[in-house]
Amino acid sequence: MTTVLPGGTILAGKITVVTGGSTGIGRAIAQRFVAEGAYVFITGRRQPELDAAVDEIGSNVEGIRTDSADLGDLDALYRTIRQRKGRIDVLVANAGGGVAGPLAEVTEEVFDKTFGTNVKGVLFTVQKALPLLAEDASVILTGSTNSLRPGPDLGVYAATKAAVRNLARSWIIELGASGVRVNVLSPGPTKTPGLLGLAPAGQEQTLLDGLVAGVPLGRVADPAEIANAAVFLASDQSSFVNGIEFFVDGGQAQI
Ligand SMILES: NC(=O)c1ccc[n+]([C@@H]2O[C@H](COP(=O)([O-])OP(=O)(O)OC[C@H]3O[C@@H](n4cnc5c(N)ncnc54)[C@H](OP(=O)(O)O)[C@@H]3O)[C@@H](O)[C@H]2O)c1
C-alpha cells in the first residue's frame, strides 16, 4: 500500500528548492510540494530528466541544470533564484547517490565522486543558500538509514550520510538563533532509479528482495511516502522540530 495524500495548502506561498529533483525521491518531493501550494526549483545534471520532471509536475516548477558538486553551478543557481523569487523558505539538499563495492575495490574516483556530491555538494548547497534563507526557513538534508546501519559494500556511501547527519548537528547550533531549522530526512530502501541502479542489469528484483528482508514492514518505500515526511519537515507544523534524523524506513534502522 502506498500512502499518497491528497494535495492541500500547507506549503502555500513557500519558495522551495529541491536539489536532485529530476528523478526518484527528489522528484516525488517536488511534485508533492507543488501539490501543497509551493513554488519549486528543481536541479539535476541531466537536462532531459530535468525537462521531463518539469513537464510532469506541470506548474509552479522550474528546472535549473546544476551539479551540486560544482561551486560555480551553485552560484548560478542561487543567482537565478534571487532574481526570480528573492528568497528561499524551504531547501531540500537531496542530490546524492553512491555505488556499492567492498573496501578492497574502492577507488579514489568513487571516493571523490561520492563525497563530492553527498558531502561537499550538501555543504555548499546550504552555505551558498544562507543569504537567501527566510527567517523561519526549513532546511532538509536527505540522509539514509546507512548513516546508522551501513550495509555491506556501502562503506563510502554510508560514511557520506553519517557526515550529513553530523553537519546537521553542527548547523543547528550555528543557525538556531536565526530561526532557521535543519533536519535530516533518512529514507529506508525506496524504489527509485538510484536504488535500482545499484543492482547489476537484470538483478533489480533480487536486490529489492534482499532489502525487503531487513525491513520490518516487509516492503520498500514508494518515493511518495518519503515526500509525505518532507512536507511535514518543510511546513510550519514542524516549527519546533530541529536537528532530528527523521527515519522513514519501515523500521529498518530501528531494530
Ligand atoms: N532510494 C533509496 O533507497 C534511498 C535510501 C536512502 C537515501 N537515499 C538518498 O535519497 C537521495 C535521492 O536518491 P534517489 O534514490 O531518489 O536517487 P535517484 O533516483 O538517482 O535521484 C538522484 C537525483 O539527484 C540528482 N543528482 C545526482 N547527483 C547530482 C549532482 N552531483 N548534482 C545535482 N544533482 C545530482 C539526479 O539527477 P542527475 O543524475 O541528472 O544529476 C537525480 O535527480 C540521495 O541523497 C540518496 O542518497 C535514497
The ligand as a Tripos MOL2 file, in Angstrom:
@<TRIPOS>MOLECULE
LIG
   48    52     1     0     0
SMALL
NO_CHARGES

@<TRIPOS>ATOM
      1 N1         16.4310    5.2120   -2.9560 N.am      1 LIG1
      2 C1         16.8100    4.8410   -1.7470 C.2       1 LIG1
      3 O1         16.6010    3.6850   -1.3430 O.2       1 LIG1
      4 C2         17.4710    5.8160   -0.8260 C.ar      1 LIG1
      5 C3         17.5930    5.4560    0.5220 C.ar      1 LIG1
      6 C4         18.2090    6.3480    1.3930 C.ar      1 LIG1
      7 C5         18.6650    7.5660    0.9420 C.ar      1 LIG1
      8 N2         18.5390    7.8960   -0.3850 N.ar      1 LIG1
      9 C6         19.0310    9.2150   -0.7890 C.3       1 LIG1
     10 O2         17.9790    9.8970   -1.4160 O.3       1 LIG1
     11 C7         18.5100   10.8610   -2.3310 C.3       1 LIG1
     12 C8         17.8450   10.6790   -3.6780 C.3       1 LIG1
     13 O3         18.1540    9.3750   -4.1440 O.3       1 LIG1
     14 P1         17.2130    8.5850   -5.1740 P.3       1 LIG1
     15 O4         17.1510    7.1880   -4.7110 O.co2     1 LIG1
     16 O5         15.9840    9.3440   -5.4290 O.co2     1 LIG1
     17 O6         18.1920    8.5860   -6.4420 O.3       1 LIG1
     18 P2         17.9480    8.9500   -7.9760 P.3       1 LIG1
     19 O7         16.6780    8.4060   -8.4470 O.co2     1 LIG1
     20 O8         19.2080    8.5220   -8.6360 O.co2     1 LIG1
     21 O9         17.8690   10.5380   -7.9420 O.3       1 LIG1
     22 C9         19.0020   11.3000   -7.6600 C.3       1 LIG1
     23 C10        18.7460   12.7100   -8.0980 C.3       1 LIG1
     24 O10        19.8860   13.5070   -7.7540 O.3       1 LIG1
     25 C11        20.4340   14.0700   -8.9370 C.3       1 LIG1
     26 N3         21.8750   14.1840   -8.7500 N.ar      1 LIG1
     27 C12        22.7610   13.1890   -8.5230 C.ar      1 LIG1
     28 N4         23.9990   13.7050   -8.4060 N.ar      1 LIG1
     29 C13        23.8720   15.0560   -8.5650 C.ar      1 LIG1
     30 C14        24.7660   16.1490   -8.5480 C.ar      1 LIG1
     31 N5         26.0890   15.9810   -8.3910 N.pl3     1 LIG1
     32 N6         24.2700   17.3880   -8.7250 N.ar      1 LIG1
     33 C15        22.9450   17.5840   -8.9100 C.ar      1 LIG1
     34 N7         22.0650   16.6030   -8.9440 N.ar      1 LIG1
     35 C16        22.5170   15.3470   -8.7750 C.ar      1 LIG1
     36 C17        19.9930   13.1680  -10.0690 C.3       1 LIG1
     37 O11        19.9810   13.7980  -11.3310 O.3       1 LIG1
     38 P3         21.2850   13.7800  -12.2790 P.3       1 LIG1
     39 O12        21.8580   12.3940  -12.2130 O.co2     1 LIG1
     40 O13        20.7730   14.1650  -13.6110 O.co2     1 LIG1
     41 O14        22.2280   14.8030  -11.7220 O.co2     1 LIG1
     42 C18        18.5840   12.8660   -9.6010 C.3       1 LIG1
     43 O15        17.7350   13.9620   -9.8460 O.3       1 LIG1
     44 C19        20.0180   10.6410   -2.3410 C.3       1 LIG1
     45 O16        20.6400   11.5640   -1.4660 O.3       1 LIG1
     46 C20        20.1640    9.2260   -1.7920 C.3       1 LIG1
     47 O17        21.4110    9.0150   -1.2050 O.3       1 LIG1
     48 C21        17.9500    7.0490   -1.2680 C.ar      1 LIG1
@<TRIPOS>BOND
     1     1     2 1
     2     2     3 2
     3     2     4 1
     4     4     5 ar
     5     4    48 ar
     6     5     6 ar
     7     6     7 ar
     8     7     8 ar
     9     8     9 1
    10     8    48 ar
    11     9    10 1
    12     9    46 1
    13    10    11 1
    14    11    12 1
    15    11    44 1
    16    12    13 1
    17    13    14 1
    18    14    15 2
    19    14    16 1
    20    14    17 1
    21    17    18 1
    22    18    19 2
    23    18    20 1
    24    18    21 1
    25    21    22 1
    26    22    23 1
    27    23    24 1
    28    23    42 1
    29    24    25 1
    30    25    26 1
    31    25    36 1
    32    26    27 ar
    33    26    35 ar
    34    27    28 ar
    35    28    29 ar
    36    29    30 ar
    37    29    35 ar
    38    30    31 1
    39    30    32 ar
    40    32    33 ar
    41    33    34 ar
    42    34    35 ar
    43    36    37 1
    44    36    42 1
    45    37    38 1
    46    38    39 2
    47    38    40 1
    48    38    41 1
    49    42    43 1
    50    44    45 1
    51    44    46 1
    52    46    47 1
@<TRIPOS>SUBSTRUCTURE
     1 LIG1         1 GROUP 0 **** ****
